[in-house]
Amino acid sequence: MAAVDARDEEAPLVVDNLRIHTPKNHTRDIHILSSAFLLVFLAYGAAQNLETTVNTEQGLGTISLGILYLSFTFFSLVSSLVVRFLGSKNAMVLGTTGYWLFIAANLMPTWYTMVPASLYLGFAASIIWVGQGTYLTSTARSHAADYRLLEGTVIGDFNGEFWGMFASHQFVGNLISLAILRDGTEGRTSGTTLLFIVFLCIVTLGIILMCFLSKRDAKREEGLENSSVNICSSLISLSKSVITPLLDIRMILVIPLIAYSGLQQAFVWAAFTKDIVTPAIGVSGVGGAMAVYGAFDAICSLTAGRLTSGLPSITWIVSAGAFLHAVVFLWILLKYSLASGILGVMYPLLMAAMLGIGDGVLNTQLSALLGILFKHDMEGAFAQLKVWQSASIAVVFFVNSYISMHALVVIMLAGLLISVAGFLFLTLKIEKAFSSLSS
């Protein structure tokens, strides 16, 4: 009886132990992450689209955005080190404050408010995006390991959900702008003030939601807190995070595609809306065209993420998106002209849809590609992603006023061809290496 009683007393301990090791459903964190980014960026994205319209005095809006992306580029060089110290969750929470401050500065837009806010947002954006890439990839790996799933498929699914919801910020944010600034109220102080107050409340909700994420790198954070890190070791770590990825042939071959992804985003924001949409359907049609762009971006992101299972699928999806972008650029260069009637409205909207599909492809596939290729230095890889993207965006903002639309399209087409060639060479090189190892 004593032996039986002893076994009975031990039984609950075994059950409790099994409960402790029950796999965690990591999809909750992806739902929270996606929703928080949607809230923050639907407000910021719509505000960014309005910058050059509502802040026209001495080019305040355009210059603020140029300063923002230059700051983004610079701070992206050190962002991986910051994320390592803070942890990916804390870095993202801190990063959201930059977007809150930038939108708040638009309530009193002067050089003394917009320039400091733009500089700080460059820092905040650099850490929030490195944190996002690191957090999402580590969450996908944990989910794949716990449920014994194919890692590449889970990374693709999680990226598809995130980028699908993120891409819809253009659609939702522009609808909010259209609703509040209807009938040309963008010129009225009361209309823009109300809009930015609404955006500020939405960003606040996004910040609160971000706080409910689970911590993913607690062990790393504890190790950093318990270790005495001096300036010398920090500089060594920083130099490694910046230089090491650039010594990897895989990163060198991916960088042109990363740079192109930034170029095509800035092309849509700075040139397409001004030179294609506005002449065809007027300033009032910009919101509608960007809503179409965002809707197709979101749909494509969700679909592309679901179809991603590894490098072969990424290759086919990227090639399809690049083809659509090439069609748009060739259309503008060779065939496009202003048309009357329904065709005059449909052509810019069709271009917006095709550009949105291509953007959705690049967003999901670049994140999945870096997550698969750079498992041991995710912070460094995603820092490189934002360095080259933001630098490309800044270049377009600063040169857009000095070159023609056709010259910019030629540059876009050349950048597309070079980046796709480098990417295809990378995939062939990896496939060849894998085949030789298998044999």
Backbone torsions as a table, in degrees:
resi	resn	phi	psi	omega
1	MET	NA	-39.1	179.8
2	ALA	-62.4	-39.4	179.8
3	ALA	-66.3	-41.0	179.3
4	VAL	-63.6	-43.4	179.9
5	ASP	-61.9	-38.5	-179.9
6	ALA	-63.7	-41.7	179.4
7	ARG	-66.0	-38.7	178.8
8	ASP	-62.9	-37.1	-179.3
9	GLU	-70.5	-30.5	-178.3
10	GLU	-80.5	-23.5	-174.8
11	ALA	-56.0	-47.2	179.8
12	PRO	-59.6	-31.6	179.9
13	LEU	-64.8	-37.5	178.9
14	VAL	-66.2	-43.1	179.8
15	VAL	-63.0	-43.5	179.4
16	ASP	-61.8	-38.6	-179.8
17	ASN	-64.7	-38.4	178.4
18	LEU	-67.0	-36.6	178.9
19	ARG	-65.6	-36.7	-179.2
20	ILE	-61.7	-36.4	-174.8
21	HIS	-95.4	9.1	175.9
22	THR	-63.0	130.9	-178.0
23	PRO	-57.7	140.5	-179.5
24	LYS	-88.3	142.4	176.1
25	ASN	-83.8	102.8	-174.7
26	HIS	-80.6	-7.0	-178.5
27	THR	-65.6	-24.8	177.6
28	ARG	-57.4	-44.9	-178.9
29	ASP	-66.0	-34.2	177.8
30	ILE	-68.5	-38.4	176.5
31	HIS	-61.4	-44.5	-179.6
32	ILE	-66.0	-46.4	-179.6
33	LEU	-58.4	-47.2	-178.3
34	SER	-63.9	-42.9	-178.6
35	SER	-67.3	-40.1	-179.9
36	ALA	-64.7	-43.8	178.7
37	PHE	-66.2	-36.0	177.1
38	LEU	-60.2	-46.0	-179.1
39	LEU	-63.8	-46.4	-177.7
40	VAL	-64.6	-44.4	-170.8
41	PHE	-88.6	-17.9	173.0
42	LEU	-68.1	-32.7	175.9
43	ALA	-74.4	-49.1	-177.5
44	TYR	-67.7	-42.0	-177.5
45	GLY	-60.9	-44.8	178.6
46	ALA	-66.9	-37.4	177.5
47	ALA	-64.3	-40.3	178.6
48	GLN	-63.2	-40.7	178.8
49	ASN	-62.5	-25.9	-178.1
50	LEU	-92.4	-10.4	-172.3
51	GLU	-54.0	-50.0	-175.7
52	THR	-75.2	-10.0	179.4
53	THR	-93.2	-44.2	-174.6
54	VAL	-92.6	-22.9	179.8
55	ASN	-113.4	72.5	-173.4
56	THR	-93.8	-15.1	-175.3
57	GLU	-62.5	116.1	-179.9
58	GLN	54.8	30.6	178.2
59	GLY	66.4	31.0	-176.3
60	LEU	-58.3	-42.9	-178.2
61	GLY	-64.7	-48.7	-179.0
62	THR	-64.0	-45.2	-178.7
63	ILE	-66.0	-38.2	177.9
64	SER	-60.3	-42.7	179.3
65	LEU	-68.0	-38.1	176.5
66	GLY	-62.8	-43.9	177.3
67	ILE	-62.5	-40.9	-179.9
68	LEU	-57.1	-49.7	-175.1
69	TYR	-76.9	-25.4	170.8
70	LEU	-67.5	-42.8	176.4
71	SER	-62.4	-42.2	177.5
72	PHE	-56.6	-45.6	-179.5
73	THR	-61.7	-47.7	-177.6
74	PHE	-63.5	-49.2	-176.0
75	PHE	-71.4	-21.4	176.3
76	SER	-63.3	-23.3	178.1
77	LEU	-67.3	-27.8	-178.0
78	VAL	-111.0	-1.6	-172.8
79	SER	-64.4	-34.8	-178.9
80	SER	-63.1	-37.2	177.8
81	LEU	-67.4	-41.1	179.1
82	VAL	-62.3	-43.2	-179.7
83	VAL	-65.6	-36.2	177.9
84	ARG	-62.8	-39.1	-179.2
85	PHE	-74.4	-43.0	-175.8
86	LEU	-81.4	-28.8	-168.2
87	GLY	89.9	150.1	-172.3
88	SER	-64.6	-39.2	-179.7
89	LYS	-65.6	-50.3	-179.2
90	ASN	-61.2	-36.8	178.6
91	ALA	-63.3	-41.2	-179.9
92	MET	-68.2	-40.9	178.3
93	VAL	-62.2	-45.0	177.6
94	LEU	-63.7	-38.9	-178.7
95	GLY	-62.0	-33.8	-179.2
96	THR	-64.1	-25.2	-179.1
97	THR	-64.7	-28.7	178.1
98	GLY	-64.8	-39.5	179.2
99	TYR	-69.5	-37.7	176.4
100	TRP	-61.1	-46.0	-178.1
101	LEU	-66.0	-39.7	-179.7
102	PHE	-63.3	-44.9	179.2
103	ILE	-67.1	-38.6	177.2
104	ALA	-62.1	-37.6	179.5
105	ALA	-63.0	-27.9	179.0
106	ASN	-70.9	-13.2	174.3
107	LEU	-71.8	-27.1	174.8
108	MET	-134.9	72.5	-172.5
109	PRO	-74.6	103.2	173.1
110	THR	-135.1	170.8	177.3
111	TRP	-61.6	-29.3	-176.4
112	TYR	-79.9	-16.9	177.2
113	THR	-104.2	-42.2	-173.7
114	MET	-73.7	-40.3	-177.6
115	VAL	-66.0	-50.0	176.4
116	PRO	-60.6	-39.7	179.2
117	ALA	-63.8	-38.3	178.7
118	SER	-66.9	-41.4	178.4
119	LEU	-62.2	-45.5	-179.4
120	TYR	-67.6	-37.8	179.3
121	LEU	-64.2	-32.4	175.2
122	GLY	-58.9	-42.8	176.2
123	PHE	-66.1	-46.7	-177.2
124	ALA	-62.4	-41.8	-179.8
125	ALA	-64.3	-37.0	-178.4
126	SER	-63.5	-40.5	-177.5
127	ILE	-81.7	-30.8	-178.9
128	ILE	-69.4	-34.7	-177.7
129	TRP	-80.4	-35.4	173.2
130	VAL	-66.0	-41.2	177.3
131	GLY	-62.1	-40.9	-179.9
132	GLN	-63.1	-48.3	-179.5
133	GLY	-61.8	-41.9	179.8
134	THR	-67.3	-44.6	-177.2
135	TYR	-65.0	-47.4	-177.6
136	LEU	-63.3	-43.4	-178.0
137	THR	-67.6	-41.8	179.1
138	SER	-66.6	-35.3	177.1
139	THR	-65.7	-42.9	178.6
140	ALA	-62.8	-41.7	179.5
141	ARG	-64.2	-41.9	178.7
142	SER	-63.0	-42.4	179.7
143	HIS	-64.5	-43.0	179.2
144	ALA	-63.7	-40.7	-179.4
145	ALA	-68.6	-42.5	-177.6
146	ASP	-66.6	-36.1	-175.7
147	TYR	-106.8	8.7	177.8
148	ARG	54.0	51.0	179.8
149	LEU	-107.9	163.1	177.9
150	LEU	-69.1	122.9	-173.4
151	GLU	-59.8	-45.4	-178.7
152	GLY	-60.6	-37.8	179.5
153	THR	-66.6	-43.5	180.0
154	VAL	-65.5	-42.7	177.4
155	ILE	-59.7	-42.2	178.2
156	GLY	-64.4	-43.9	179.4
157	ASP	-62.5	-46.8	-178.4
158	PHE	-65.6	-40.6	176.5
159	ASN	-65.3	-37.2	178.7
160	GLY	-62.5	-44.9	178.6
161	GLU	-64.1	-46.7	-177.1
162	PHE	-62.7	-52.4	-174.8
163	TRP	-71.6	-26.5	174.8
164	GLY	-65.2	-46.6	177.9
165	MET	-69.3	-39.3	-179.6
166	PHE	-62.9	-44.4	-177.9
167	ALA	-62.8	-27.3	-179.8
168	SER	-70.8	-6.4	179.2
169	HIS	-63.9	-32.6	178.2
170	GLN	-64.5	-40.6	-179.4
171	PHE	-66.8	-52.4	-176.1
172	VAL	-68.2	-46.0	-177.7
173	GLY	-61.7	-41.1	179.8
174	ASN	-71.0	-30.7	174.8
175	LEU	-66.2	-39.1	176.8
176	ILE	-63.0	-43.1	178.4
177	SER	-61.6	-43.5	179.8
178	LEU	-63.4	-38.3	-178.4
179	ALA	-67.5	-41.3	-176.0
180	ILE	-83.9	-34.1	-176.9
181	LEU	-103.9	27.7	180.0
182	ARG	-66.7	158.5	-179.7
183	ASP	60.5	32.8	173.9
184	GLY	75.4	20.5	-177.8
185	THR	-73.1	0.2	177.8
186	GLU	-63.7	-16.6	178.5
187	GLY	-89.2	-3.6	-177.2
188	ARG	-101.7	137.2	-178.1
189	THR	-60.4	-41.1	-177.5
190	SER	-63.3	-38.4	-179.0
191	GLY	-66.7	-48.1	-179.4
192	THR	-68.4	-35.5	178.1
193	THR	-62.8	-46.1	178.3
194	LEU	-61.2	-42.7	-178.7
195	LEU	-61.1	-47.5	-177.8
196	PHE	-70.7	-27.7	173.7
197	ILE	-67.0	-43.1	176.5
198	VAL	-60.7	-45.4	178.8
199	PHE	-60.6	-39.3	-179.7
200	LEU	-63.2	-41.3	177.9
201	CYS	-64.8	-39.4	-179.8
202	ILE	-65.2	-43.6	177.9
203	VAL	-62.4	-38.5	178.3
204	THR	-60.1	-42.0	176.8
205	LEU	-62.3	-39.5	178.1
206	GLY	-63.2	-40.1	178.4
207	ILE	-63.9	-44.2	179.3
208	ILE	-61.6	-44.1	-179.3
209	LEU	-63.2	-37.8	-179.6
210	MET	-60.1	-30.1	-177.9
211	CYS	-67.5	-17.6	-178.7
212	PHE	-86.4	1.1	176.3
213	LEU	-67.5	147.6	173.6
214	SER	-77.2	149.2	175.4
215	LYS	-77.3	136.7	-175.7
216	ARG	-107.5	-16.6	-174.8
217	ASP	-130.4	46.2	-176.8
218	ALA	-62.9	-40.6	-179.4
219	LYS	-62.9	-41.1	179.9
220	ARG	-64.5	-42.0	-178.5
221	GLU	-64.3	-41.7	178.3
222	GLU	-62.2	-40.6	179.7
223	GLY	-62.9	-37.2	179.5
224	LEU	-70.4	-36.4	-179.6
225	GLU	-69.3	-35.2	-176.2
226	ASN	-84.2	-12.2	-178.1
227	SER	-99.2	148.1	177.4
228	SER	-91.5	102.8	-177.2
229	VAL	-98.2	115.1	179.7
230	ASN	-92.5	175.0	-176.3
231	ILE	-61.5	-39.8	-177.2
232	CYS	-62.5	-47.2	-179.4
233	SER	-66.6	-32.3	177.1
234	SER	-65.2	-42.8	179.0
235	LEU	-65.0	-38.2	177.7
236	ILE	-63.3	-44.6	179.0
237	SER	-62.7	-40.4	179.0
238	LEU	-63.6	-46.6	-178.8
239	SER	-62.2	-37.3	178.4
240	LYS	-66.1	-42.3	-177.6
241	SER	-66.6	-28.3	-179.4
242	VAL	-88.0	-44.1	-171.7
243	ILE	-86.4	-41.2	-174.5
244	THR	-54.2	-48.1	178.5
245	PRO	-59.4	-31.1	-178.4
246	LEU	-74.5	-13.1	176.2
247	LEU	-90.0	-3.7	-179.4
248	ASP	-94.7	122.1	-177.6
249	ILE	-59.6	-30.6	179.2
250	ARG	-63.9	-43.5	179.0
251	MET	-66.1	-40.4	179.9
252	ILE	-59.5	-38.7	-179.5
253	LEU	-76.2	-24.0	179.3
254	VAL	-84.5	-28.3	-174.8
255	ILE	-53.8	-43.8	177.9
256	PRO	-58.3	-37.7	178.5
257	LEU	-69.2	-37.4	176.1
258	ILE	-62.1	-47.2	-179.8
259	ALA	-61.7	-40.3	179.0
260	TYR	-64.2	-37.2	179.4
261	SER	-60.0	-36.4	175.3
262	GLY	-71.1	-41.6	179.2
263	LEU	-58.7	-45.0	-175.9
264	GLN	-70.7	-31.3	175.3
265	GLN	-66.1	-47.5	179.7
266	ALA	-65.4	-33.7	176.9
267	PHE	-58.8	-43.5	179.4
268	VAL	-66.0	-47.7	-176.5
269	TRP	-67.1	-43.8	-168.8
270	ALA	-95.9	-32.9	-172.2
271	ALA	-114.2	-47.6	-175.3
272	PHE	-60.6	-47.0	-179.2
273	THR	-65.6	-34.2	-176.3
274	LYS	-81.2	-43.4	-170.9
275	ASP	-100.5	-17.0	179.9
276	ILE	-111.4	-52.2	-174.5
277	VAL	-73.3	-52.2	-174.1
278	THR	-60.4	-46.4	178.4
279	PRO	-63.2	-28.0	-175.6
280	ALA	-85.5	-45.7	-174.1
281	ILE	-129.1	10.0	173.3
282	GLY	84.6	169.3	-179.6
283	VAL	-61.3	-35.6	-179.1
284	SER	-65.4	-20.8	179.8
285	GLY	-84.5	-8.7	-178.7
286	VAL	-62.3	-44.3	179.1
287	GLY	-60.3	-41.6	179.2
288	GLY	-66.1	-42.1	179.1
289	ALA	-64.4	-40.9	178.8
290	MET	-69.7	-29.1	175.6
291	ALA	-67.5	-41.1	175.4
292	VAL	-62.3	-46.2	177.6
293	TYR	-55.3	-48.3	-178.6
294	GLY	-66.5	-37.6	-179.3
295	ALA	-64.7	-46.7	179.3
296	PHE	-70.4	-32.2	174.6
297	ASP	-60.1	-46.0	-178.5
298	ALA	-66.0	-46.2	-179.9
299	ILE	-61.0	-43.9	-179.3
300	CYS	-66.3	-39.1	179.6
301	SER	-61.0	-45.4	178.4
302	LEU	-62.9	-44.6	-177.9
303	THR	-67.5	-46.4	-178.6
304	ALA	-63.3	-37.9	178.1
305	GLY	-63.1	-40.3	179.5
306	ARG	-67.3	-30.0	-177.5
307	LEU	-85.6	-9.0	-176.6
308	THR	-81.0	125.5	178.4
309	SER	-134.6	-6.3	-178.6
310	GLY	165.2	-170.4	-175.7
311	LEU	-61.7	-41.3	179.1
312	PRO	-59.0	-43.7	179.9
313	SER	-67.2	-38.6	177.5
314	ILE	-59.8	-40.6	-179.8
315	THR	-60.8	-46.1	-179.0
316	TRP	-68.2	-40.1	-177.7
317	ILE	-67.9	-44.5	178.2
318	VAL	-62.0	-41.5	179.5
319	SER	-61.5	-40.0	179.2
320	ALA	-66.0	-43.4	178.5
321	GLY	-64.7	-39.8	178.4
322	ALA	-64.2	-37.7	178.7
323	PHE	-61.5	-43.4	179.6
324	LEU	-63.8	-41.1	177.7
325	HIS	-64.5	-41.3	178.7
326	ALA	-61.8	-39.0	177.8
327	VAL	-61.2	-43.4	179.7
328	VAL	-62.4	-46.4	-177.9
329	PHE	-64.7	-42.4	178.1
330	LEU	-66.6	-35.5	176.9
331	TRP	-60.5	-47.1	-180.0
332	ILE	-64.0	-40.9	-176.2
333	LEU	-72.7	-39.4	-168.2
334	LEU	-106.5	-32.9	-168.0
335	LYS	-124.0	-27.5	-167.9
336	TYR	-72.7	137.0	171.9
337	SER	-152.9	157.1	-179.6
338	LEU	-60.7	134.1	179.8
339	ALA	-121.5	160.6	178.9
340	SER	-100.4	165.1	176.1
341	GLY	72.1	-151.9	-174.8
342	ILE	-65.9	-32.8	179.9
343	LEU	-66.1	-34.1	177.9
344	GLY	-63.1	-27.6	176.7
345	VAL	-86.4	-40.3	-173.2
346	MET	-70.4	-36.9	-176.8
347	TYR	-58.7	-51.9	178.6
348	PRO	-62.6	-35.9	179.4
349	LEU	-68.4	-37.9	177.5
350	LEU	-65.2	-42.0	175.9
351	MET	-61.4	-42.5	179.3
352	ALA	-60.5	-41.3	178.9
353	ALA	-63.0	-44.8	-179.2
354	MET	-66.6	-39.4	176.5
355	LEU	-66.3	-36.8	177.7
356	GLY	-64.8	-40.5	177.5
357	ILE	-61.3	-45.6	179.5
358	GLY	-62.5	-38.8	178.5
359	ASP	-66.1	-40.6	177.4
360	GLY	-61.2	-38.8	176.9
361	VAL	-61.6	-50.1	-176.8
362	LEU	-64.7	-41.0	-179.3
363	ASN	-60.8	-51.5	-176.6
364	THR	-70.1	-43.3	-172.0
365	GLN	-76.2	-34.5	176.4
366	LEU	-65.6	-42.4	178.5
367	SER	-64.2	-44.2	178.5
368	ALA	-64.5	-41.4	-179.1
369	LEU	-61.9	-47.2	179.4
370	LEU	-65.3	-38.1	178.8
371	GLY	-64.3	-33.9	-179.7
372	ILE	-79.3	-41.7	-173.5
373	LEU	-80.1	-32.3	-171.8
374	PHE	-120.5	65.8	-177.3
375	LYS	-66.9	-31.8	-171.9
376	HIS	-95.3	-4.0	177.2
377	ASP	-147.2	63.2	-177.0
378	MET	-66.3	-39.9	-179.4
379	GLU	-60.4	-45.8	179.6
380	GLY	-63.0	-40.7	-178.8
381	ALA	-66.3	-45.4	-178.9
382	PHE	-73.5	-24.4	172.7
383	ALA	-66.3	-42.5	176.4
384	GLN	-61.5	-37.4	178.2
385	LEU	-56.4	-47.1	-176.2
386	LYS	-78.9	-29.4	176.0
387	VAL	-58.9	-52.4	-174.4
388	TRP	-75.7	-34.4	176.7
389	GLN	-64.2	-51.2	-176.0
390	SER	-67.0	-36.2	177.0
391	ALA	-61.9	-42.4	179.4
392	SER	-64.4	-42.1	179.4
393	ILE	-63.0	-44.4	179.7
394	ALA	-60.0	-41.5	-180.0
395	VAL	-59.5	-45.1	-178.6
396	VAL	-63.4	-42.7	-179.8
397	PHE	-61.5	-38.5	-176.1
398	PHE	-80.5	-29.7	-176.4
399	VAL	-98.3	-10.5	-174.2
400	ASN	-58.3	-33.1	-178.1
401	SER	-77.2	-11.5	-172.2
402	TYR	-111.0	-6.8	179.2
403	ILE	-127.6	156.8	-178.5
404	SER	-77.9	164.6	179.0
405	MET	-60.8	-43.2	-178.3
406	HIS	-66.3	-37.4	177.7
407	ALA	-64.3	-40.0	178.8
408	LEU	-65.7	-39.2	179.3
409	VAL	-65.3	-38.5	176.1
410	VAL	-61.2	-42.2	177.7
411	ILE	-63.0	-42.2	179.3
412	MET	-61.7	-43.9	-178.4
413	LEU	-65.8	-41.1	177.8
414	ALA	-64.7	-42.6	178.4
415	GLY	-63.1	-38.3	178.0
416	LEU	-62.6	-46.8	-178.0
417	LEU	-63.7	-44.0	-179.7
418	ILE	-64.6	-43.7	-176.6
419	SER	-67.6	-40.7	179.4
420	VAL	-68.5	-37.1	177.6
421	ALA	-62.4	-44.6	177.6
422	GLY	-63.5	-40.4	179.7
423	PHE	-65.0	-44.6	179.7
424	LEU	-64.8	-37.6	175.9
425	PHE	-62.8	-39.3	177.8
426	LEU	-61.9	-46.5	-178.1
427	THR	-64.2	-39.1	177.8
428	LEU	-65.3	-39.7	-179.8
429	LYS	-64.8	-42.9	-179.8
430	ILE	-67.7	-43.4	179.0
431	GLU	-61.9	-38.8	179.1
432	LYS	-66.1	-42.0	178.2
433	ALA	-64.4	-40.3	-179.7
434	PHE	-66.7	-39.6	-179.4
435	SER	-65.4	-39.8	-179.7
436	SER	-67.8	-34.3	177.8
437	LEU	-69.6	-38.7	-178.8
438	SER	-66.9	-37.4	-179.1
439	SER	-78.6	NA	NA
